[in-house]
Amino acid sequence: MIKDAVTPDQTAIVLAQNGIGLEEDYVKLYPNNSIISGVVYLPVTQVEQGIIEHGPLERFEIGTYPAQASAAAKEQCQGLSNLFRAGGGSAPVFDDIQPRRWVKVAVNAAWNPTTALTMCDDANYLRSSVQAEPLVRGIMKEVGTVATAAGYPDAITDGAIENDLARPKSRLETGGKEPSMLTDVRAGRSIEVEAIIGNTLRIGQIHGVVTPYLEMLYALAKARNFALSPDETWKPIARHD
């Protein structure tokens, strides 16, 4: 989709996407272009047609891919950050963006499928049972184990996990937030299974990490997608007179 807009050796390609392991496909397609990988924190909700409710958080964490990119790529990355800051936004540059990607994928892998599968926002999910919080914590720890095996042992700390859990817990007496997968399911749209869960699961397999939580979430999220967008193999329920 972007091919016609990319000039070799000039255009910087910005990946503002959830998930892990996304960059290599673009490196192969555009080996002579700078790749800027970004982690987006921008909670928004479409409350009705044409009305978008913007949350208080606005942060776009960026860095070159690979981390040891050329000076020209580093300059383009800093230039993008400067553009955001000039417009009143926040776009800090990281020497290596991958640890930040791992933090975000841990959060997404824990909250997105659990809320989409249960149809609960984050706070109502935590209210649902005493097992709810330990499950989310366990998923994030499992993603941290995969990150460690992939070379990022300090990306997902216990402190980072507890900081993430503190946000929905602070909403227990008010109202929760709707993660993007839950928004998609409620709207009848397919959910982003591969970038968030599938790629993390496959990286774990490459490094020999046992990932029971991710395997379970992957199977269930794939089934949810199958129900949302069935193909020709879908069969109706058998009924017997």
C-alpha positions as CSV (number, residue, x, y, z in Angstrom):
1,M,0.0,0.0,0.0
2,I,2.9,2.4,0.7
3,K,5.1,1.4,-2.3
4,D,4.2,4.4,-4.5
5,A,4.9,6.8,-1.6
6,V,8.4,5.5,-0.9
7,T,11.4,7.0,-2.5
8,P,14.5,4.7,-2.1
9,D,17.3,6.2,0.1
10,Q,15.0,9.1,1.1
11,T,11.7,8.1,2.7
12,A,11.6,7.1,6.3
13,I,9.0,4.4,7.0
14,V,7.3,4.8,10.4
15,L,5.7,1.7,11.9
16,A,3.1,2.9,14.5
17,Q,1.7,-0.5,15.1
18,N,1.1,-2.9,18.0
19,G,3.0,-6.1,18.3
20,I,6.5,-7.5,18.1
21,G,8.7,-8.7,15.3
22,L,7.1,-6.4,12.7
23,E,10.1,-4.6,11.2
24,E,11.9,-7.3,9.2
25,D,9.2,-7.5,6.5
26,Y,9.7,-3.8,5.8
27,V,13.5,-4.2,5.9
28,K,13.3,-6.8,3.2
29,L,10.9,-4.7,1.1
30,Y,12.8,-1.4,1.6
31,P,16.4,-2.3,2.4
32,N,17.6,1.2,1.5
33,N,15.1,3.2,3.6
34,S,15.2,4.1,7.2
35,I,12.8,2.2,9.4
36,I,11.4,4.0,12.5
37,S,9.6,1.7,14.9
38,G,7.0,3.3,17.2
39,V,5.1,2.3,20.3
40,V,1.8,4.2,20.6
41,Y,0.0,5.1,23.8
42,L,-3.1,6.9,22.7
43,P,-6.3,5.6,24.2
44,V,-9.3,6.7,22.2
45,T,-12.9,5.4,22.0
46,Q,-15.5,6.1,19.3
47,V,-18.5,6.8,21.5
48,E,-20.8,7.3,18.5
49,Q,-20.5,7.9,14.8
50,G,-18.1,10.7,14.1
51,I,-17.4,11.3,17.9
52,I,-14.0,10.2,19.3
53,E,-13.3,10.4,23.0
54,H,-9.6,11.0,23.7
55,G,-8.1,9.8,26.9
56,P,-5.5,11.7,29.0
57,L,-2.5,9.7,27.8
58,E,-0.6,10.7,24.6
59,R,2.8,9.2,24.0
60,F,4.6,7.9,20.9
61,E,7.9,6.2,21.7
62,I,10.2,5.8,18.7
63,G,13.6,4.5,17.7
64,T,15.4,3.3,14.6
65,Y,15.3,-0.3,13.4
66,P,17.8,-1.8,13.9
67,A,19.0,0.1,16.9
68,Q,22.5,0.4,15.3
69,A,21.2,2.2,12.2
70,S,23.0,4.8,10.1
71,A,23.5,8.4,11.2
72,A,21.0,9.5,8.5
73,A,18.4,7.2,10.0
74,K,19.0,8.5,13.5
75,E,18.7,12.0,12.1
76,Q,15.3,11.2,10.5
77,C,14.1,9.6,13.7
78,Q,15.0,12.7,15.7
79,G,13.4,14.9,13.1
80,L,10.1,13.0,13.5
81,S,10.3,13.5,17.3
82,N,10.9,17.2,16.7
83,L,7.8,17.5,14.5
84,F,5.7,15.9,17.2
85,R,7.0,18.2,19.9
86,A,6.5,21.2,17.7
87,G,2.8,20.3,17.5
88,G,2.5,19.8,21.2
89,G,2.9,16.0,21.2
90,S,5.2,13.6,22.9
91,A,7.6,11.4,20.9
92,P,10.7,10.5,22.9
93,V,13.5,8.8,21.0
94,F,15.0,5.6,22.4
95,D,18.5,4.2,21.4
96,D,16.8,0.8,21.2
97,I,13.0,0.8,20.9
98,Q,12.7,-3.0,21.2
99,P,12.5,-3.1,25.1
100,R,9.7,-0.6,24.9
101,R,7.9,-2.8,22.3
102,W,8.2,-5.8,24.6
103,V,6.6,-3.8,27.5
104,K,3.7,-2.8,25.2
105,V,3.2,-6.3,23.8
106,A,3.1,-7.7,27.4
107,V,0.3,-5.2,28.3
108,N,-1.5,-5.9,25.0
109,A,-1.1,-9.7,25.2
110,A,-2.5,-9.7,28.8
111,W,-5.4,-7.2,28.5
112,N,-6.6,-7.3,24.9
113,P,-7.5,-11.0,24.4
114,T,-8.8,-11.4,28.0
115,T,-11.2,-8.5,27.6
116,A,-12.2,-9.4,24.1
117,L,-12.9,-13.0,25.0
118,T,-14.8,-12.1,28.2
119,M,-16.6,-9.0,26.8
120,C,-15.5,-7.2,30.0
121,D,-13.7,-3.8,30.2
122,D,-10.5,-3.9,32.2
123,A,-12.1,-3.0,35.6
124,N,-15.1,-5.3,35.2
125,Y,-12.7,-8.1,34.3
126,L,-10.8,-7.5,37.6
127,R,-14.1,-7.4,39.5
128,S,-15.2,-10.7,37.9
129,S,-13.2,-13.1,40.1
130,V,-10.2,-13.4,42.4
131,Q,-8.5,-15.4,39.6
132,A,-8.7,-12.5,37.1
133,E,-5.7,-10.4,38.4
134,P,-3.3,-13.4,38.8
135,L,-4.1,-14.5,35.2
136,V,-3.2,-11.1,33.8
137,R,0.0,-10.9,35.9
138,G,0.9,-14.5,34.8
139,I,0.5,-13.6,31.1
140,M,2.8,-10.5,31.4
141,K,5.4,-12.6,33.2
142,E,5.3,-15.2,30.5
143,V,5.8,-12.5,27.8
144,G,8.7,-11.3,30.0
145,T,10.3,-14.7,29.9
146,V,10.1,-14.7,26.1
147,A,11.6,-11.2,26.0
148,T,14.5,-12.4,28.2
149,A,15.1,-15.4,25.8
150,A,15.1,-13.0,22.9
151,G,17.8,-10.9,24.4
152,Y,15.9,-8.3,26.5
153,P,16.1,-9.5,30.1
154,D,15.3,-6.2,31.7
155,A,12.4,-5.2,29.5
156,I,9.5,-6.5,31.6
157,T,10.2,-6.1,35.3
158,D,7.9,-7.0,38.2
159,G,7.7,-3.3,38.9
160,A,6.5,-2.6,35.3
161,I,3.9,-5.3,35.7
162,E,2.6,-3.9,38.9
163,N,2.6,-0.3,37.5
164,D,0.4,-1.5,34.6
165,L,-2.0,-3.4,37.0
166,A,-2.3,-0.3,39.1
167,R,-4.1,1.6,36.3
168,P,-7.2,-0.6,36.0
169,K,-7.2,-1.3,39.7
170,S,-7.5,2.5,40.3
171,R,-10.7,2.4,38.2
172,L,-12.4,-0.3,40.2
173,E,-14.6,2.2,42.0
174,T,-15.4,4.2,38.9
175,G,-15.4,2.8,35.4
176,G,-13.0,0.8,33.3
177,K,-11.4,1.3,29.9
178,E,-12.1,-0.7,26.8
179,P,-9.0,-2.2,25.2
180,S,-8.9,-2.1,21.4
181,M,-9.6,-5.8,20.9
182,L,-12.7,-5.5,23.0
183,T,-13.8,-2.5,20.9
184,D,-13.2,-4.5,17.7
185,V,-15.2,-7.5,19.0
186,R,-18.1,-5.3,20.1
187,A,-18.1,-3.8,16.6
188,G,-18.0,-7.1,14.9
189,R,-14.5,-6.6,13.5
190,S,-11.6,-9.1,13.4
191,I,-8.9,-8.7,16.1
192,E,-5.1,-8.3,15.6
193,V,-4.1,-11.8,16.8
194,E,-0.9,-12.4,14.9
195,A,1.1,-9.2,15.7
196,I,0.4,-9.3,19.4
197,I,0.0,-13.0,20.4
198,G,1.1,-15.0,17.4
199,N,4.5,-13.4,16.9
200,T,5.2,-13.5,20.6
201,L,4.3,-17.2,20.7
202,R,6.5,-17.9,17.7
203,I,9.5,-16.1,19.2
204,G,9.1,-18.1,22.3
205,Q,9.1,-21.3,20.3
206,I,12.2,-20.3,18.5
207,H,14.0,-19.9,21.8
208,G,12.5,-23.0,23.4
209,V,10.3,-21.1,25.9
210,V,7.2,-22.9,27.2
211,T,4.3,-20.5,26.9
212,P,1.0,-22.1,28.1
213,Y,-0.8,-18.8,28.6
214,L,0.1,-17.5,25.1
215,E,-0.8,-20.9,23.5
216,M,-4.2,-20.8,25.2
217,L,-4.9,-17.1,24.3
218,Y,-3.8,-17.7,20.7
219,A,-6.1,-20.6,20.2
220,L,-9.1,-18.8,21.7
221,A,-8.4,-15.5,19.9
222,K,-8.1,-17.3,16.6
223,A,-11.4,-19.0,17.3
224,R,-13.0,-15.7,18.2
225,N,-11.8,-14.3,14.8
226,F,-13.1,-17.4,13.1
227,A,-16.5,-16.7,14.6
228,L,-16.4,-13.1,13.6
229,S,-15.2,-13.7,10.1
230,P,-16.0,-17.3,9.1
231,D,-14.6,-18.8,5.9
232,E,-16.0,-21.6,3.7
233,T,-15.0,-24.2,6.3
234,W,-17.4,-22.8,8.9
235,K,-20.4,-25.2,9.5
236,P,-23.7,-24.4,11.2
237,I,-24.7,-26.1,14.4
238,A,-26.0,-29.6,13.6
239,R,-29.7,-30.0,14.5
240,H,-31.5,-33.3,14.8
241,D,-35.2,-33.8,14.7
